[in-house]
Amino acid sequence: MERELWIALYRMLRAAARRVPRHKRVRVGDAVIVAVYVWAVLHDRPVCWATQRRNWPRDGLLDFALPSQSTMSRRLRTGGARDLMAALHEPLSHARPDDAGAGATLVKVVDAKPLPVGAYSVARDARWGRGVRGQARGYKLHALYGGGPLPIAWEVVPMNASEQRVARRLFRSLAGAGYVLADSVYDVNDLYARAADAGHQLLAPRKRPDAGLGRRAHHPARHRAIEMLEGPRPAFGRQLYGLRGSIERRFGRLTNFGGGLAPLPNWVRTLRRVRLWVHAKLLIDAARWQLKTRLAA
C-alpha cells in the first residue's frame, strides 16, 4: 500500500506542479522536493534517509535524481514546496471523482488532537496544555472536517493555544449552510455568532447544563442550540449531535495505519517542522482513502 500511495501522490504532484507558478528557476523542481519528503514521511523516517538511493526500490520507481540533504533542508523552507502541497488539496478533497467535496456537506465537525512530545524536549515552542490524559507538553492539531477525506481547514499550534481562538480562524473557511458540531469547550457566544455569520448553526452542549443562563444576553444561535439539545423535543438535535463522533473516527483513521500520524518522532520539533509533517500525513491519509474507495468500487 505504501508504494501505491506514493505513486498516487507523485502523479498528483507532477500535475499540480504544472499549475502552480514557480517562484524562480531552480535546478530541482518543487515536485521532486515534496515527493522525496513524502517518501520520508510515509516511512516515518528523517529526510536524510530519503535522500539516499539505497532506501528506494530498485525497480524503476525512482525516475529522478535525488537532491542532497542540504537542498532538501533549504527548499522545504520555501514557499514553493508549501504552495505545491496546498495545491494537492483540490484533487484530494473528494473521496470519489463525482463527489461534491468536503465543503458541500451540511454537517461539519470541529475538534483538536494533541501531539505530545517529551516533557524534557528541547523544542522551545512546545507548551504545556490539556492533553488526552491530563496535562501534556507539545502541540495540537485543530481540524474542521466536512464530508471529504481532507479537513476543510486545519492548524497546528502549541498545546496551550485556546481552542476557541483557533476555531474562530477555522470558521472563516465555512461555506454554504449547515451545522457545526463541537464539544462543550466551544460553547461560547462569540463562536455561535461567527458560525451564524457564515450561515451555520453551531451545536455544542453547555459546559454546565444544570446551571442557568444568568442575566447576560446570549446570541440567538446559542439559545437555539440549547433548545435543540435540551428543549421539550430534543430528538432531532440529539440525533444530529450524535454525528460528532465522526471526527474521533477521522483522527483514529489518521493514526491507525502504517505511515499514519503516529506520535511525533524526535526529529520533528518546532512548529515549522511539525506543521509540515502533519500536512504530509493529512495528504497521505486522503490519498489512502481515495485509493481504497477506488479499489472498492
ABEGO torsion letter per residue (X at the ends): XAAAAAAAAAAAAAAAAAABBBABBBABBAAAAAAAAAAAAAAGBBAAAAABAAABBAAGABABBBBBAAAAAAAAABAAAAAAAAAAAAAAABABAABAEAAABABBBBBBBBBBBBAABABAABBBBBBABEBBBEBBBBBBBBABABBABBBBBBAABBAAAAAAAAAAABBEBEBBBBBAAABBAAAAAAAAAAGBBBBBBBABAABBAEABBBBAAAAAAAAAAABABAAAAAAAAAAAAAAAAAAAAAABBBGBBBBBBAABBEAAAAAAAAAAAAAAAAAAAAAAAAAAX
